[in-house]
Amino acid sequence: MDSPKSNVPKFTSRETLQASYANLVRISHSPGELVFDFAQLLPGDTTAEIINRILMSPIGAKLFYHALGDNLKRFESVFGEIRLPGDNNLASTLFKGVHPPEKPTED
């Protein structure tokens, strides 16, 4: 007896596929699509270089939104909470145990 077919597609990739790193994304939209411009912004630069542009239907974008949220929850359950810049505890987490040097005392 054949097993039921999965609705999950098989993924393949071209041999020339290259990974990209983005640390910034600009999101714009029209009634029929959302546009994600993934970019790199280096410290000191004032212009971000767009490295990839992804267009999605509103339904596809909402499905992606839910999948991303689910995956972030799984990630945090394994590796701990992802702290964002501006969180009150970020500095204490990054610099725990680091103290400023003591001022020399005058005799």
URURPE-V15357 format. One record per run of one state. SS is the DSSP state (a for helix, b for strand, c for the rest). FROM is the first residue (numbers start at 1). LEN is the number of residues. If there is no record, write none. Layout:
SS,FROM,LEN
SS,FROM,LEN
This chain:
c,1,23
b,24,6
c,30,4
b,34,7
c,41,8
b,49,8
c,57,1
a,58,22
c,80,10
a,90,5
c,95,13
